[in-house]
Amino acid sequence: MEKAVLPAVPIAASSAPSLDLDPSIATWSVLGALVIAMLAIDLVVFARDHTPPVREAAAWSVAWLAVAAGFGALFWAWQGGEAGGQFFAGYLLERTLSLDNVFVFAVIMAYFAVPAAVQPKVLSWGIALALVLRLVLILAGAALLDSFHATFYVFGALLLFTAWKLVRREGQDAPPDRNRSLRLLPRRLRAKPLVVVFVVVATTDLVFAVDSIPAIFAVTSEPFVVFAANAFAMLGLRALYFLLAGMMDRFVYLSHGLALILVFIGTKMLLIDVWHPPIWLSLGVIVAVLAATVVLSLRAEPEGSAA
């Protein structure tokens, strides 16, 4: 008997080699159940009643990296090296781009004076909602790419524009309470600070997703891989927040590094019809730029120190 499958999204002329994936509803269900289970673990176990110290946040960050690596290894063994390579490249790209999310979340928490003990719960529910919204964006983006080849050029131009904004850092100082989504909330909910922060966190991540999801489509055209990479990258976002939020001033070259990665990915999409680099090149560029960004930032003289 023929198995039931979700509607296929056979994206033509992708910048990444096409995968022969046709995930069934059961396969999607297994991935969804796995993500929900890990979100529950993160919500119930990690920092449930306290603000995690740096050591605990670091341990959880390593654990989530190990979980993602384990999934990638199983996916590699199941679907082959090309599929596994695309997952790892997509995961690393989304994980790298999520660094900017962390610092913006820190600004939101500070602006609304969210108590430290409540921050883990706010982040958890905000990330859970953001994952649902990202799945919708992924499926919509895949459908657009399949129906309109010109969408690749639109996505490529969007990534180059985002890179320019990252370097200029335009809009960074806009107060979080000016988030337009807050206007949609009933007045009785606007009076509850935690609800407001939750909405701002989730919708802010959605804005970042508009940039990061087009980027990952330059690495892989398979929606299942795109969502898996996004899900595993975001699962460790809460631990990463408590690990890095206090160090945000040290990563002085982060915006430049992220911009350089987006320029590379955006250029790939704009040259889709004439340039098809192997997946290892994308992976290598992301690793090299991220490593250089971290090293140069840590070696830079902190602001306020003697010249």
C-alpha positions in Angstrom: 0.0 0.0 0.0 1.3 3.4 -1.0 2.4 5.5 2.0 0.8 8.9 2.7 3.2 11.8 2.1 3.0 15.5 2.6 2.7 17.5 -0.6 6.1 17.5 -2.3 7.9 20.8 -2.9 10.3 19.9 -5.8 12.3 23.1 -6.0 13.9 23.4 -9.4 17.3 24.9 -10.1 18.2 25.2 -6.5 21.7 26.5 -5.6 22.1 23.4 -3.5 22.0 19.9 -5.1 18.5 18.5 -4.9 17.9 15.7 -2.4 15.8 12.7 -3.2 13.7 13.1 -0.1 10.0 12.4 0.1 9.4 12.5 3.9 6.1 10.8 4.9 3.7 12.3 7.4 5.0 9.8 9.9 8.6 11.1 9.4 7.4 14.7 9.9 5.5 13.5 13.0 8.6 11.9 14.4 10.6 15.1 13.9 7.8 17.2 15.4 7.5 14.9 18.5 11.2 15.0 19.0 11.3 18.8 18.9 8.3 19.0 21.3 10.0 16.5 23.7 13.2 18.5 23.7 11.4 21.8 24.2 9.6 20.2 27.2 12.9 19.0 28.6 14.4 22.5 28.1 11.4 24.1 29.8 11.0 21.7 32.7 14.6 20.8 33.5 16.9 23.7 32.5 16.9 26.7 34.9 13.3 26.0 36.1 13.6 27.8 39.4 16.8 29.9 39.1 19.0 31.9 36.8 21.6 29.5 35.5 25.2 30.3 36.2 27.6 30.4 33.2 29.0 26.9 33.9 25.5 25.4 33.8 24.6 27.3 30.7 27.8 26.2 29.0 27.1 22.6 29.9 23.6 22.8 28.4 24.9 24.5 25.3 27.4 21.7 24.8 24.6 19.1 25.4 22.3 20.7 22.7 25.3 20.8 20.3 25.8 17.1 21.0 22.1 16.4 20.4 22.2 18.2 17.0 25.4 16.4 16.0 23.7 13.1 16.9 20.7 13.8 14.8 22.9 14.9 12.0 24.9 11.7 12.2 21.7 9.6 12.1 20.4 11.7 9.2 23.7 11.2 7.4 23.5 7.4 7.9 19.9 7.3 6.8 20.0 9.7 3.7 23.6 9.8 2.8 26.5 12.3 2.9 24.9 15.0 0.7 21.8 15.2 2.9 23.9 15.0 6.1 26.2 17.7 4.8 23.3 20.0 4.0 21.9 19.5 7.5 25.2 20.4 9.2 25.8 23.4 6.9 22.2 24.6 7.5 22.4 24.0 11.3 25.7 25.8 11.6 24.4 28.7 9.5 21.2 29.1 11.6 23.2 28.7 14.8 25.6 31.4 13.7 22.8 33.8 12.7 21.1 33.2 16.0 23.9 34.9 17.9 22.4 38.2 16.9 19.1 37.0 18.3 20.7 36.4 21.7 22.0 40.0 21.9 18.7 41.5 20.9 16.8 39.3 23.4 19.2 40.7 26.1 18.2 44.2 25.1 14.5 43.3 25.3 14.9 41.8 28.8 16.9 44.8 30.0 14.4 47.3 28.5 11.4 45.7 30.1 13.3 44.9 33.4 12.3 41.3 33.3 13.3 39.6 36.6 16.2 37.1 36.0 14.2 34.2 37.5 11.4 34.7 35.0 13.6 35.1 31.9 14.1 31.3 31.2 10.3 30.8 31.0 9.7 33.8 28.8 12.4 32.7 26.4 11.1 29.1 26.3 7.6 30.0 25.3 8.8 32.7 22.9 11.0 30.2 21.2 8.3 27.6 21.0 5.9 30.1 19.3 8.8 31.2 17.0 9.3 27.6 15.9 5.7 27.3 14.8 5.9 30.6 12.9 9.2 29.5 11.2 7.6 26.3 10.0 4.9 28.3 8.3 7.6 30.6 6.7 9.6 27.6 5.6 6.7 26.0 3.8 5.7 29.3 2.2 9.3 30.0 1.1 9.6 26.5 -0.4 6.4 27.0 -2.4 7.5 30.4 -3.6 10.9 29.1 -4.8 9.2 26.2 -6.6 6.7 28.4 -8.3 8.8 31.5 -9.1 12.4 31.1 -10.0 12.9 34.9 -9.6 12.3 34.4 -5.9 16.0 33.3 -5.6 17.1 36.7 -6.8 14.7 38.4 -4.4 16.1 36.3 -1.5 19.6 37.0 -2.6 19.0 40.8 -2.7 17.3 40.6 0.7 20.3 38.9 2.2 22.7 41.6 0.8 20.4 44.3 2.1 20.4 42.6 5.5 24.2 42.4 5.5 24.3 46.1 4.8 21.9 46.8 7.7 24.0 44.7 10.0 27.1 46.7 9.3 25.2 50.0 9.6 23.2 48.6 12.6 20.2 50.7 11.6 17.2 50.3 13.8 19.1 48.8 16.7 18.1 51.5 19.1 14.3 51.4 18.4 12.5 50.8 21.7 11.2 47.3 22.0 7.8 48.6 23.1 7.3 50.1 19.7 6.9 46.6 18.2 3.9 46.8 15.9 2.6 43.4 16.9 1.7 44.8 20.3 -1.0 46.9 18.7 -2.9 43.6 18.0 -3.0 42.6 21.6 -6.2 43.4 23.6 -5.7 46.2 26.1 -6.1 43.8 29.0 -3.1 41.8 27.8 -1.0 44.8 27.2 -1.3 45.6 30.9 0.5 42.3 31.7 4.3 42.9 31.2 5.3 39.2 30.7 2.7 38.8 27.9 4.1 41.9 26.2 7.7 40.6 26.5 6.7 37.1 25.3 5.1 38.7 22.2 8.1 40.9 21.5 10.5 38.0 21.8 8.5 35.8 19.5 7.9 38.4 16.8 11.4 39.7 17.0 12.6 36.2 16.2 10.2 36.2 13.3 11.8 39.3 11.9 15.2 37.5 12.1 13.7 34.4 10.4 12.8 36.5 7.4 16.5 37.0 6.9 17.8 33.6 8.1 15.4 31.3 6.2 16.2 32.7 2.8 19.9 32.1 3.7 19.4 28.5 4.5 17.5 27.9 1.3 20.8 28.7 -0.4 22.3 25.7 1.4 19.4 23.2 1.0 16.2 23.2 -0.9 14.5 20.5 1.2 11.9 21.9 3.6 12.4 18.9 6.0 16.1 19.7 6.3 15.5 23.4 6.6 13.0 23.0 9.5 15.2 20.4 11.3 18.2 22.7 11.1 16.2 25.6 12.4 14.6 23.6 15.2 17.9 22.2 16.5 19.6 25.6 16.2 16.8 27.2 18.3 16.6 24.5 20.9 19.9 25.6 22.3 19.1 29.3 22.0 18.0 29.7 25.6 21.2 28.2 27.1 23.2 30.2 24.6 21.4 33.4 25.8 22.5 32.8 29.5 26.0 31.9 28.3 26.6 34.9 26.1 24.3 37.7 27.2 26.7 39.0 29.7 29.5 39.0 27.1 27.7 40.9 24.3 30.0 43.9 24.5 33.0 41.7 23.8 31.8 40.5 20.4 32.6 43.8 18.7 33.0 42.2 15.2 29.9 40.0 15.3 27.9 42.2 13.0 30.7 42.3 10.5 31.1 38.5 10.6 27.4 37.8 10.2 27.3 40.4 7.3 30.1 38.7 5.5 28.3 35.3 5.8 25.1 36.8 4.4 27.0 38.4 1.6 28.5 35.0 0.6 25.1 33.3 0.8 23.3 36.2 -1.0 25.8 36.1 -3.8 25.2 32.4 -4.2 21.6 33.0 -4.7 22.1 35.8 -7.1 24.5 33.6 -9.2 22.3 30.5 -8.9 22.1 30.1 -12.7 25.9 30.2 -13.2 27.5 29.1 -10.0 26.9 25.9 -8.0 29.6 25.6 -5.3 29.7 22.3 -3.3 28.2 22.1 0.1 31.6 21.8 1.8 32.5 25.3 0.5 29.5 26.9 2.3 30.3 24.9 5.5 33.9 26.0 5.3 33.1 29.7 4.7 30.7 29.8 7.7 33.2 28.1 10.0 36.1 30.3 8.9 34.2 33.5 9.2 32.7 32.6 12.6 36.1 31.5 14.0 37.8 34.7 12.7 35.0 36.9 14.2 35.3 35.3 17.6 39.2 35.4 17.7 39.3 39.0 16.5 36.6 40.1 18.9 38.3 38.4 21.9 41.6 40.0 21.0 40.1 43.4 20.6 40.7 45.9 23.4 37.5 46.3 25.5 35.8 49.7 25.3 36.8 52.0 28.1 40.3 50.5 28.5 43.4 52.6 28.2 44.3 53.4 24.6 
